[in-house]
Amino acid sequence: MTKLQDLYQDNGQSPWLDNLRRDWIQEGELARWIDRGVRGVTSNPSIFQKAMTGQAIYDDQFSSLIAQGASAEDIFWTMAVTDIEAALALFRPIYDDSDGVDGFVSIEVAPSLARDAEGTAASALELHTRIGEPNLYVKIPGTAECLPAIQRVIAAGKSVNVTLLFGLDRYEDVIEAYLTGLEAHDGALEAVSSVASFFVSRVDSEVDKRLDAIDTPEALALKGKAAVANAQLAYELFGKKFSGARWEALAAKGAKVQRPLWASTSTKDPSYPTTLYVDSLIAPDTVNTMPEATLEDFDQDGTLARTADADFDAARQVLDDLAAVGIDLDDVTRQLEDEGVASFAKAFDELISSLDEKANALSEEA
């Protein structure tokens, strides 16, 4: 048995792969990850940008779509949906065996919609209709503007991966949108699912930079501690919100908890252990989505122990200590959300631009 399998069976955390490549699907690499214990896949515009611009495996489909007169953006969505559908088929047995808890594959709405609730909801529902598989998650950014979109899509009975979460206040808003959406749904709740993607390493990257600027012994002693403490308190909030009378009424109707999904869990600082954001955030009813290098490192050297809820008071103390040395975590998380939205939009725009250039070149050759 692998550590990835143990992570799920003994600790209740689902390891997912944060990458999707067509060659992995066609050549069996994704199936091998499933055999090793991976239980789902996440994708984003940056991942598709790297895959589609760096692999000749897309060329035949690309040329065929060009011949049909498709635009660069239409080509992207057609090729992305092709990959998502193939991955969904591979993960469907996990979805069925887990009664719809795992086996999900995520695709994101266009990043340009990150501040547009109506456009986001329409796009998410269209993707669910277009793909039509029960183990599909459509990713909706957890911006303040898109909270109504999350609620609307859940109320329509469709599953959502809420992404780009950094702060506890926004996370609480997202949970509220999920619960309200479930309460508004007029059908069976068993098939409705959601995860809340809480980003981890980027918090340390920004906080550590600010601690370096403060440059006192008290500040420097806090480096590498903010992200884990922040995520651990998110898990505490999850436990509080998915208990009590309101949740019990929904659970009695078949509702599933909205699991925290730890995202951005590869370490950015080479001085930190490569499995820091896995080892420190293990707990039941959670997901950790990792790039392949982090999955490999955890499978070889990770520590299997329940850690995410080991000491909430210690986590609170870390945030108190950060505030005491002048770190405004609310400002940090606002900045990270803005940067995340901009980064995904940039990756998407660059991808469409590169596809457009490639289409023009092929047209000239013809």
C-alpha positions as CSV (number, residue, x, y, z in Angstrom):
1,M,0.0,0.0,0.0
2,T,1.3,3.5,-0.9
3,K,1.3,6.4,1.5
4,L,-1.2,8.1,-0.8
5,Q,-3.5,5.2,-0.2
6,D,-2.9,5.3,3.5
7,L,-3.5,9.1,3.6
8,Y,-7.1,8.3,2.5
9,Q,-7.8,5.0,4.2
10,D,-6.3,5.8,7.6
11,N,-6.6,9.6,7.8
12,G,-9.7,10.4,5.7
13,Q,-7.8,12.9,3.4
14,S,-8.1,12.5,-0.4
15,P,-4.9,13.1,-2.4
16,W,-5.7,14.7,-5.8
17,L,-3.4,15.6,-8.7
18,D,-3.0,19.3,-9.6
19,N,-2.2,18.8,-13.2
20,L,-3.8,17.5,-16.4
21,R,-2.0,16.6,-19.6
22,R,-3.3,14.8,-22.6
23,D,-0.2,12.6,-23.0
24,W,-0.7,11.4,-19.4
25,I,-4.2,10.4,-20.3
26,Q,-3.4,8.6,-23.5
27,E,-0.1,7.0,-22.3
28,G,-1.4,5.7,-19.0
29,E,0.4,8.0,-16.6
30,L,-2.9,9.3,-15.1
31,A,-4.1,5.7,-14.7
32,R,-0.9,4.9,-12.8
33,W,-1.4,7.8,-10.5
34,I,-4.9,6.4,-9.8
35,D,-3.4,3.0,-9.0
36,R,-1.0,4.7,-6.5
37,G,-3.9,6.4,-4.7
38,V,-4.8,9.7,-6.4
39,R,-8.6,10.2,-6.2
40,G,-9.2,13.3,-8.3
41,V,-7.7,16.0,-10.6
42,T,-7.7,19.8,-10.6
43,S,-6.9,22.0,-13.5
44,N,-6.6,25.7,-14.1
45,P,-5.8,28.1,-16.9
46,S,-2.0,28.0,-16.1
47,I,-2.1,24.2,-16.3
48,F,-3.9,24.2,-19.7
49,Q,-1.5,26.9,-21.0
50,K,1.5,24.7,-20.3
51,A,-0.1,21.6,-21.7
52,M,-1.6,23.0,-24.9
53,T,1.3,25.2,-25.9
54,G,4.0,22.7,-25.0
55,Q,2.7,19.5,-26.5
56,A,2.4,18.4,-30.2
57,I,-0.3,15.9,-29.1
58,Y,-2.9,18.6,-29.5
59,D,-1.9,19.4,-33.1
60,D,-4.3,17.0,-35.0
61,Q,-7.4,18.2,-33.1
62,F,-6.2,21.8,-33.4
63,S,-5.8,21.5,-37.2
64,S,-9.2,19.9,-37.6
65,L,-10.9,22.7,-35.6
66,I,-9.1,25.3,-37.6
67,A,-10.3,23.7,-40.8
68,Q,-13.9,24.0,-39.4
69,G,-13.4,27.8,-38.9
70,A,-13.3,27.7,-35.1
71,S,-12.0,30.7,-33.2
72,A,-9.0,30.4,-30.9
73,E,-11.2,30.5,-27.8
74,D,-13.6,27.9,-29.2
75,I,-10.6,25.7,-29.9
76,F,-9.4,26.0,-26.4
77,W,-12.7,25.0,-24.9
78,T,-13.1,22.1,-27.3
79,M,-9.7,20.8,-26.5
80,A,-10.0,21.4,-22.8
81,V,-13.4,19.6,-22.7
82,T,-11.9,16.7,-24.6
83,D,-9.2,16.3,-21.9
84,I,-11.7,16.7,-19.0
85,E,-14.1,14.1,-20.5
86,A,-11.3,11.6,-20.9
87,A,-10.1,12.2,-17.3
88,L,-13.7,12.0,-16.0
89,A,-14.0,8.5,-17.5
90,L,-10.8,7.4,-15.7
91,F,-12.0,8.7,-12.4
92,R,-15.7,7.5,-12.7
93,P,-15.1,4.2,-10.9
94,I,-13.7,6.1,-7.9
95,Y,-16.8,8.4,-7.9
96,D,-19.1,5.4,-8.0
97,D,-17.3,3.4,-5.4
98,S,-17.1,6.4,-3.0
99,D,-20.8,7.2,-3.4
100,G,-19.9,10.5,-5.0
101,V,-17.4,11.7,-2.5
102,D,-14.3,11.5,-4.7
103,G,-13.4,10.9,-8.4
104,F,-13.9,14.5,-9.4
105,V,-12.2,16.4,-12.2
106,S,-12.3,20.2,-12.2
107,I,-12.5,22.7,-15.1
108,E,-12.6,26.5,-14.5
109,V,-14.8,29.1,-15.9
110,A,-13.1,31.8,-17.9
111,P,-11.0,33.9,-15.5
112,S,-12.4,37.1,-17.1
113,L,-15.6,36.3,-15.2
114,A,-14.0,36.4,-11.7
115,R,-15.9,39.6,-10.8
116,D,-19.1,38.8,-12.8
117,A,-21.7,36.7,-10.9
118,E,-24.2,36.4,-13.7
119,G,-21.6,35.5,-16.3
120,T,-19.9,33.0,-14.0
121,A,-23.2,31.2,-13.1
122,A,-24.2,31.0,-16.7
123,S,-20.8,29.7,-17.8
124,A,-20.7,27.1,-15.0
125,L,-24.2,25.8,-15.8
126,E,-23.3,25.7,-19.5
127,L,-20.2,23.6,-18.8
128,H,-22.2,21.2,-16.7
129,T,-24.7,20.9,-19.5
130,R,-22.0,20.5,-22.2
131,I,-20.0,17.8,-20.3
132,G,-22.9,16.2,-18.4
133,E,-21.0,13.9,-16.1
134,P,-21.8,13.7,-12.3
135,N,-18.1,13.7,-11.3
136,L,-17.4,17.1,-12.9
137,Y,-16.5,20.1,-10.7
138,V,-16.8,23.5,-12.3
139,K,-14.4,25.9,-10.6
140,I,-15.8,29.3,-9.5
141,P,-13.5,31.9,-8.0
142,G,-14.4,32.7,-4.4
143,T,-14.5,36.4,-4.9
144,A,-17.1,38.5,-3.1
145,E,-18.7,39.2,-6.5
146,C,-19.1,35.5,-7.3
147,L,-20.7,34.4,-4.0
148,P,-24.2,34.6,-5.6
149,A,-23.0,32.5,-8.5
150,I,-21.8,29.8,-6.1
151,Q,-25.2,29.8,-4.4
152,R,-27.1,29.8,-7.7
153,V,-25.2,26.8,-9.2
154,I,-25.5,24.8,-6.1
155,A,-29.2,25.6,-5.9
156,A,-29.5,24.3,-9.5
157,G,-28.1,20.9,-8.2
158,K,-24.6,21.2,-9.9
159,S,-21.3,20.6,-8.2
160,V,-18.7,23.4,-7.6
161,N,-15.1,23.7,-6.7
162,V,-14.8,27.1,-5.2
163,T,-11.3,28.3,-5.8
164,L,-8.8,31.1,-4.9
165,L,-9.7,31.2,-1.2
166,F,-7.1,32.8,1.1
167,G,-8.9,34.3,4.1
168,L,-11.1,33.0,6.8
169,D,-13.8,35.6,6.4
170,R,-14.3,34.9,2.7
171,Y,-14.2,31.1,3.4
172,E,-17.0,31.6,5.9
173,D,-19.0,33.5,3.2
174,V,-18.4,30.6,0.8
175,I,-19.7,28.0,3.2
176,E,-22.8,30.2,3.7
177,A,-23.3,30.3,-0.1
178,Y,-23.1,26.5,-0.2
179,L,-25.5,26.0,2.6
180,T,-28.0,28.5,1.2
181,G,-27.7,26.9,-2.2
182,L,-28.4,23.5,-0.8
183,E,-31.5,24.9,1.1
184,A,-32.8,26.4,-2.1
185,H,-32.3,23.2,-4.2
186,D,-35.7,21.5,-4.8
187,G,-34.3,18.1,-5.8
188,A,-32.3,15.3,-4.2
189,L,-29.2,16.6,-2.4
190,E,-27.1,13.4,-2.7
191,A,-25.7,14.3,-6.1
192,V,-24.7,17.8,-5.1
193,S,-21.1,18.2,-4.1
194,S,-18.6,21.0,-3.4
195,V,-15.0,21.6,-2.3
196,A,-13.6,24.9,-1.1
197,S,-10.1,25.4,-2.4
198,F,-8.1,27.1,0.3
199,F,-4.7,28.2,-1.0
200,V,-1.7,27.6,1.3
201,S,1.8,28.3,0.2
202,R,1.1,31.6,-1.4
203,V,0.2,32.9,2.1
204,D,3.7,32.1,3.4
205,S,5.3,33.6,0.3
206,E,3.7,37.0,0.9
207,V,3.8,37.0,4.7
208,D,7.5,35.9,4.7
209,K,8.4,38.8,2.4
210,R,6.7,41.2,4.8
211,L,8.4,39.6,7.8
212,D,11.8,40.0,6.0
213,A,11.0,43.7,5.5
214,I,10.2,44.1,9.2
215,D,13.5,42.3,10.0
216,T,13.3,41.9,13.8
217,P,14.0,38.7,15.7
218,E,10.3,38.4,16.6
219,A,9.2,38.8,13.0
220,L,11.8,36.5,11.5
221,A,10.9,33.8,14.0
222,L,7.4,33.7,12.4
223,K,8.5,32.9,8.9
224,G,7.0,29.8,7.4
225,K,4.2,29.6,10.0
226,A,1.4,31.8,8.7
227,A,0.0,29.5,5.9
228,V,-0.4,26.4,8.0
229,A,-1.9,28.3,10.9
230,N,-4.4,30.0,8.6
231,A,-5.4,26.7,7.0
232,Q,-5.7,24.9,10.3
233,L,-8.1,27.6,11.5
234,A,-10.0,27.2,8.2
235,Y,-10.4,23.5,9.2
236,E,-11.7,24.6,12.6
237,L,-14.3,26.8,10.9
238,F,-15.3,23.9,8.7
239,G,-16.0,21.8,11.7
240,K,-18.1,24.5,13.3
241,K,-20.2,25.3,10.2
242,F,-20.9,21.7,9.3
243,S,-22.4,20.8,12.7
244,G,-25.5,21.8,14.6
245,A,-29.2,22.0,13.7
246,R,-28.9,23.7,10.4
247,W,-26.4,21.3,9.0
248,E,-28.1,18.2,10.5
249,A,-31.3,19.1,8.7
250,L,-29.5,19.2,5.4
251,A,-27.5,16.1,6.1
252,A,-30.8,14.2,6.9
253,K,-31.8,15.0,3.3
254,G,-28.6,13.6,1.9
255,A,-26.3,16.6,1.7
256,K,-22.6,16.2,1.7
257,V,-20.2,18.5,3.6
258,Q,-18.2,21.0,1.5
259,R,-14.7,19.6,2.1
260,P,-11.8,22.0,2.5
261,L,-9.3,21.4,-0.4
262,W,-5.8,22.5,0.3
263,A,-4.4,24.0,-2.9
264,S,-1.1,25.6,-3.7
265,T,0.6,23.0,-1.5
266,S,4.0,22.8,-3.2
267,T,6.6,24.8,-1.2
268,K,7.9,27.9,-2.8
269,D,10.8,28.4,-0.4
270,P,13.5,25.8,-1.0
271,S,14.5,25.9,2.7
272,Y,11.1,24.5,3.7
273,P,10.4,20.7,3.6
274,T,8.8,19.8,0.3
275,T,5.9,18.1,2.1
276,L,5.3,20.9,4.7
277,Y,1.9,21.8,3.4
278,V,0.8,18.1,3.3
279,D,2.2,16.8,6.6
280,S,0.8,19.8,8.5
281,L,-2.8,19.7,7.1
282,I,-3.9,16.1,7.4
283,A,-7.5,15.5,8.7
284,P,-10.7,13.7,7.8
285,D,-13.1,15.2,5.2
286,T,-10.3,17.1,3.5
287,V,-8.6,17.0,0.1
288,N,-5.0,18.0,-0.8
289,T,-4.3,18.6,-4.4
290,M,-0.7,18.4,-5.3
291,P,1.5,18.7,-8.4
292,E,3.2,15.4,-9.2
293,A,6.6,16.3,-7.6
294,T,4.8,16.9,-4.2
295,L,2.9,13.7,-4.6
296,E,6.1,11.8,-5.2
297,D,7.8,13.5,-2.2
298,F,5.0,12.7,0.1
299,D,4.7,9.1,-1.1
300,Q,8.4,8.7,-0.3
301,D,9.0,10.9,2.7
302,G,5.7,12.3,4.0
303,T,4.5,11.9,7.6
304,L,1.1,10.2,8.1
305,A,-0.5,11.7,11.2
306,R,-3.6,13.7,11.9
307,T,-2.3,17.2,12.2
308,A,-4.8,19.8,10.8
309,D,-6.7,19.9,14.1
310,A,-4.0,19.1,16.5
311,D,-3.8,22.5,18.2
312,F,-6.1,25.3,17.1
313,D,-5.0,27.4,20.0
314,A,-1.5,27.3,18.8
315,A,-2.6,28.3,15.3
316,R,-4.5,31.3,16.7
317,Q,-1.4,32.3,18.6
318,V,0.6,32.4,15.4
319,L,-1.9,34.8,13.8
320,D,-1.9,36.9,17.0
321,D,1.9,37.0,16.9
322,L,1.8,38.0,13.3
323,A,-0.5,40.9,14.1
324,A,1.7,41.9,17.0
325,V,4.7,42.4,14.7
326,G,2.7,44.3,12.1
327,I,1.3,41.8,9.7
328,D,-2.2,42.6,8.4
329,L,-3.4,39.2,7.3
330,D,-6.6,40.6,5.9
331,D,-4.5,42.8,3.6
332,V,-2.3,39.8,2.7
333,T,-5.3,37.7,1.7
334,R,-6.9,40.6,-0.3
335,Q,-3.7,41.1,-2.2
336,L,-3.3,37.3,-2.9
337,E,-6.9,37.1,-4.2
338,D,-6.2,40.0,-6.6
339,E,-3.0,38.5,-7.7
340,G,-4.6,35.1,-8.2
341,V,-7.4,36.5,-10.4
342,A,-4.9,38.5,-12.4
343,S,-2.5,35.5,-12.8
344,F,-5.2,33.1,-14.1
345,A,-6.5,35.8,-16.4
346,K,-3.0,36.4,-17.8
347,A,-2.4,32.7,-18.3
348,F,-5.7,32.4,-20.1
349,D,-5.1,35.4,-22.3
350,E,-1.6,34.2,-23.2
351,L,-3.0,30.8,-24.1
352,I,-5.7,32.2,-26.4
353,S,-3.1,34.5,-28.0
354,S,-0.7,31.6,-28.6
355,L,-3.5,29.5,-30.1
356,D,-4.5,32.5,-32.3
357,E,-1.0,32.9,-33.5
358,K,-0.7,29.2,-34.3
359,A,-4.0,29.3,-36.2
360,N,-2.8,32.2,-38.3
361,A,0.4,30.4,-39.1
362,L,-1.4,27.3,-40.2
363,S,-3.8,29.3,-42.3
364,E,-0.8,31.0,-44.0
365,E,0.8,27.6,-44.7
366,A,-2.5,26.4,-46.2
